[in-house]
Amino acid sequence: MNCLEYTTVNNNTSVFIPVVNISHLIEHNDPNEQEGGTCWIQFLSGKSVHVTTSYEEVSSDMDNFYKSHF
């Protein structure tokens, strides 16, 4: 799998993200948001997307991708 699918926080829309375009992740914990926290995905382009998936889950998805491809 070269892409990961998540749901955005702002408009609850599915996004399909090519893993190789991801620069880094930022954990976002807000007590007013869903349990488990959310995550900002930063891209090499400088853009970002806020997803409903936890930092731990997104980082695990990326780790699995890199272990299987490199």
RANOR-V45418 format. One record per run of one state. SS is the DSSP state (h for helix, s for strand, l for the rest). FROM is the first residue (numbers start at 1). TO is the last residue. If there is no record, write none. Layout:
BEGIN
SS/FROM/TO
SS/FROM/TO
END
This chain:
BEGIN
l/1/2
s/3/8
l/9/13
s/14/18
h/19/21
s/22/28
l/29/37
s/38/43
l/44/47
s/48/51
l/52/54
h/55/69
l/70/70
END
